[in-house]
Amino acid sequence: MKTKLGARFWTALTLLSLIGQIAWVVENMYLNVFIYKMFNASAADISTMVAASAVAATLTTVFIGALSDKIGKRKLFICGGYILWGISILCFALLSREAIDPVAAATTNVTVVCIWLTIALDCVMTFFGSTANDAAFNAWLTDSTDSSNRGAAEGINAMMPLVAILAVFGGFMAFDLNRAQSWTYIFCIIGIIVIAVGIVGCFIIKEPKLEPSKDSYIKTVIHGFLPSTVKSNAPLYLYLITFIIFNISIQIFMPYLILYYEVSLQMTNYVFVMAPAIILASVMTAFWGKVYDRSGFGTSAMWSLIWLSAGYVLLFFFKGTALVFVGSLLMMCGYLSGMAVFGAKIRDLTPEGRAGMFQGVRIFSQVLVPGVVGPFIGKTVLANAETVVNSDGTESFIPNQNIFFAALIAVAVLAIFLLIFTRKKSSTHA
């Protein structure tokens, strides 16, 4: 029998997931644009920022997820985390050459100071964001669902990154991203919204029935990384390995995607091109979670990888608007539906009552390893990319289509791994 989830749950899931993903879109996609446009950051700078943020997210999720299990509370970390997350986003409004120049008068390169301050503040923002979203919210979602409804809930959760991209794309159309003042407005608006949602969450989030962990805090922190835990939950860790490869594929191109559209393809109207693709992919992702509930992981994951691969192929070979649209649609459908089915499978295999401490393990596969390896591969692929001379005499790199070919290779490796894993699993049962 399917367990019904009430309106209060769906409201909390939709609101917190959407606003959290809007904040992550600004951090994961537009902060790269910010540091590129305002401080002429290189591909290496962007790779460093993504990797540093991935490390911060992972450490935060490991320690805060375990802490939420230890004290048996999710709501406190979600709401408090969102409020502090919003405040940290507001702080980005203070970052500009004009503001930093007097402070950094002793240095010979104010631009370098601005870049490293951006990276440092990104890590601070990631700490609060991962506290609220990666650690507490994801544990709350696991606690509040079961195997009969988890695919449907994960479908809604997984579609939110695309809905967030659409909201951010649409909202940012009103701003000239080459002007520092525009970024000040953007950070203030997003920060205030995130703070407001943290306050609203105090009233709509239902605290799950969770017994505080009786283990010591240190044991709770390291539980998911112990050999005995891995051995007793082998299927979970095998799926986490596949999730790592999946996310590496995404992180090879994602930090450079907007720059590719705008700088390489010269698509000044990319928002209008991407909006229909995002809407269609979001609707499909919400539906795909139900496919997982009915058909299981194998079928739903296979089609996700087929769509993702087809999108990569089109984006690699074609630059015309129509085919870029189709390629982007397929890529987004594969990406989000893949996130839904992998996420649901991992939640299904997470031991009951230990969701918080296992969020640290999950974040290794979703953020840390992909966030370090993926952008490094992307940076390596773009090492010899063409450059453009800016009005101030500095140079900026131009992302090219090779990032999609590298991402396709990662999907091929994933497909081979899943095929081997599935065959071994079948022979074991036989």
Secondary structure, DSSP 8 states (H G I E B T S, - for coil): ------HHHHHHHHHHHHHHHHHHHIIIIIHHHHHHHHH---HHHHHHHHHHHHHHHHHHHHHHHHHHHHHT-SHHHHHHHHHHHHHHHHHGGG-SHHHHHHHTTTSS-HHHHHHHHHHHHHHHHHHHHIIIIIIIIHHHHHHH--TTTHHHHHHHHHHHHHHHHHHHHHHHTTS-TTSHHHHHHHHHHHHHHHHHHHHHHHHH----------S-HHHHHHGGGSHHHHHHTHHHHHHHHHHHHHHHHHHHHGGGHHHIIIIIS--TTHHHHHHHHHHHHHHHHHHHHHHHHHH-HHHHHHHHHHHHHHHHHHHHH--SHHHHHHHHHHHHHHHHHHHHHHHHHHHHHS-TT-HHHHHHHHHIIIIIHHHHHHHHHHHHHTTT--EEE-TTS-EEE---THHHHHHHHHHHHHHHHHHHHHHHHHHHH-
